[in-house]
Amino acid sequence: MRTLSFLVPLLALISVPGHARAVDLSAPIACGISDVFDCSATGCIGVEADAVGVPDLMRLDPDSKTLTALDTELERAASMLESLSLENGKIAARTHDGDRTLVLVIDEKTGEAMLTVTDLHLALVAYGACAKF
Protein backbone atom coordinates (compact mmCIF):
# COMPACT_ATOMS: atom_id res chain seq x y z
CA MET A 1 0.00 0.00 0.00
CA ARG A 2 2.92 2.35 0.65
CA THR A 3 4.01 2.16 -2.97
CA LEU A 4 0.45 2.77 -4.19
CA SER A 5 0.29 6.12 -2.37
CA PHE A 6 3.36 7.14 -4.39
CA LEU A 7 2.06 5.86 -7.75
CA VAL A 8 -1.50 7.22 -7.68
CA PRO A 9 -0.43 10.91 -7.76
CA LEU A 10 2.08 10.03 -10.49
CA LEU A 11 -0.62 8.39 -12.61
CA ALA A 12 -2.93 11.36 -12.01
CA LEU A 13 -0.39 13.66 -13.68
CA ILE A 14 -0.64 11.80 -16.96
CA SER A 15 -2.71 13.76 -19.44
CA VAL A 16 -4.01 12.09 -22.52
CA PRO A 17 -4.67 14.40 -25.48
CA GLY A 18 -7.61 13.67 -27.80
CA HIS A 19 -6.43 10.67 -29.83
CA ALA A 20 -3.35 9.71 -27.81
CA ARG A 21 -3.22 6.48 -25.86
CA ALA A 22 -2.29 6.26 -22.21
CA VAL A 23 -0.99 2.72 -22.75
CA ASP A 24 -0.26 0.36 -25.61
CA LEU A 25 1.46 -2.98 -26.12
CA SER A 26 4.72 -1.48 -27.40
CA ALA A 27 6.26 -1.32 -23.91
CA PRO A 28 5.68 -2.62 -20.37
CA ILE A 29 2.71 -1.19 -18.50
CA ALA A 30 2.64 -0.40 -14.75
CA CYS A 31 -0.69 -0.64 -12.93
CA GLY A 32 -1.63 0.58 -9.48
CA ILE A 33 -4.66 -1.01 -7.81
CA SER A 34 -6.61 1.33 -5.55
CA ASP A 35 -9.93 -0.38 -4.77
CA VAL A 36 -10.45 -4.11 -4.11
CA PHE A 37 -13.80 -5.78 -3.47
CA ASP A 38 -14.52 -9.32 -2.26
CA CYS A 39 -17.75 -10.40 -3.96
CA SER A 40 -20.19 -13.17 -3.11
CA ALA A 41 -23.78 -13.98 -4.00
CA THR A 42 -24.98 -11.40 -1.46
CA GLY A 43 -22.83 -8.48 -2.65
CA CYS A 44 -19.36 -6.98 -2.58
CA ILE A 45 -17.41 -5.54 0.33
CA GLY A 46 -14.25 -3.44 0.19
CA VAL A 47 -11.10 -5.19 1.41
CA GLU A 48 -7.41 -4.43 1.66
CA ALA A 49 -5.38 -5.81 -1.27
CA ASP A 50 -2.80 -7.32 1.11
CA ALA A 51 -5.49 -9.23 3.01
CA VAL A 52 -6.60 -11.13 -0.11
CA GLY A 53 -3.22 -11.53 -1.82
CA VAL A 54 -3.75 -8.98 -4.60
CA PRO A 55 -0.78 -6.76 -5.50
CA ASP A 56 -1.06 -2.98 -5.15
CA LEU A 57 1.36 -2.60 -8.05
CA MET A 58 1.96 -4.80 -11.05
CA ARG A 59 3.76 -4.75 -14.37
CA LEU A 60 2.36 -6.18 -17.58
CA ASP A 61 5.21 -6.96 -19.97
CA PRO A 62 3.98 -7.70 -23.51
CA ASP A 63 7.42 -8.82 -24.74
CA SER A 64 8.06 -11.43 -22.05
CA LYS A 65 4.31 -12.12 -21.76
CA THR A 66 4.37 -11.85 -17.96
CA LEU A 67 2.33 -10.21 -15.23
CA THR A 68 4.55 -9.38 -12.25
CA ALA A 69 3.61 -8.18 -8.77
CA LEU A 70 5.85 -5.26 -7.84
CA ASP A 71 4.98 -5.36 -4.13
CA THR A 72 7.90 -6.50 -1.99
CA GLU A 73 5.48 -8.48 0.22
CA LEU A 74 4.60 -10.68 -2.76
CA GLU A 75 8.30 -11.18 -3.60
CA ARG A 76 7.86 -9.95 -7.18
CA ALA A 77 5.83 -13.03 -8.10
CA ALA A 78 5.46 -13.35 -11.86
CA SER A 79 3.01 -15.36 -13.93
CA MET A 80 3.22 -16.23 -17.61
CA LEU A 81 0.29 -14.89 -19.63
CA GLU A 82 -2.07 -17.39 -21.20
CA SER A 83 -3.45 -14.71 -23.49
CA LEU A 84 -2.87 -11.08 -24.35
CA SER A 85 -5.13 -9.21 -26.72
CA LEU A 86 -6.15 -5.77 -27.90
CA GLU A 87 -9.74 -5.36 -29.05
CA ASN A 88 -11.99 -2.30 -29.24
CA GLY A 89 -9.46 -0.15 -27.37
CA LYS A 90 -9.16 -2.59 -24.46
CA ILE A 91 -6.03 -4.54 -23.56
CA ALA A 92 -6.84 -7.86 -21.92
CA ALA A 93 -4.32 -10.14 -20.19
CA ARG A 94 -5.18 -13.50 -18.65
CA THR A 95 -3.05 -15.71 -16.41
CA HIS A 96 -3.25 -18.35 -13.70
CA ASP A 97 -1.60 -18.16 -10.29
CA GLY A 98 -2.13 -21.46 -8.50
CA ASP A 99 -5.89 -22.10 -8.42
CA ARG A 100 -6.66 -18.46 -9.20
CA THR A 101 -7.42 -17.01 -12.63
CA LEU A 102 -6.47 -13.36 -13.08
CA VAL A 103 -7.84 -11.16 -15.84
CA LEU A 104 -6.53 -7.61 -16.24
CA VAL A 105 -8.41 -5.30 -18.62
CA ILE A 106 -7.00 -1.85 -19.41
CA ASP A 107 -8.60 0.96 -21.42
CA GLU A 108 -5.76 2.03 -23.72
CA LYS A 109 -7.04 5.63 -24.03
CA THR A 110 -7.53 6.40 -20.34
CA GLY A 111 -5.36 3.81 -18.60
CA GLU A 112 -8.25 2.81 -16.33
CA ALA A 113 -7.98 -0.82 -15.28
CA MET A 114 -10.06 -3.61 -13.79
CA LEU A 115 -8.58 -6.79 -12.36
CA THR A 116 -10.68 -9.85 -11.60
CA VAL A 117 -9.32 -12.69 -9.50
CA THR A 118 -11.38 -15.86 -9.26
CA ASP A 119 -11.20 -19.45 -8.10
CA LEU A 120 -13.87 -21.92 -6.99
CA HIS A 121 -14.31 -20.16 -3.63
CA LEU A 122 -13.43 -16.54 -4.33
CA ALA A 123 -14.34 -13.63 -6.59
CA LEU A 124 -12.37 -10.39 -6.27
CA VAL A 125 -12.83 -7.27 -8.38
CA ALA A 126 -10.23 -4.53 -8.25
CA TYR A 127 -9.96 -1.14 -9.95
CA GLY A 128 -6.96 1.07 -10.66
CA ALA A 129 -4.97 2.91 -13.28
CA CYS A 130 -2.11 2.03 -15.61
CA ALA A 131 0.62 3.93 -17.43
CA LYS A 132 3.57 3.16 -19.66
CA PHE A 133 6.42 1.79 -17.55
Summary of the structure (lengths in Angstrom):
residues: 133
radius of gyration: 14.1
end to end distance: 18.8
largest distance: 42.1
contacts: 385
relative contact order: 0.25
helix: 14%
strand: 53%
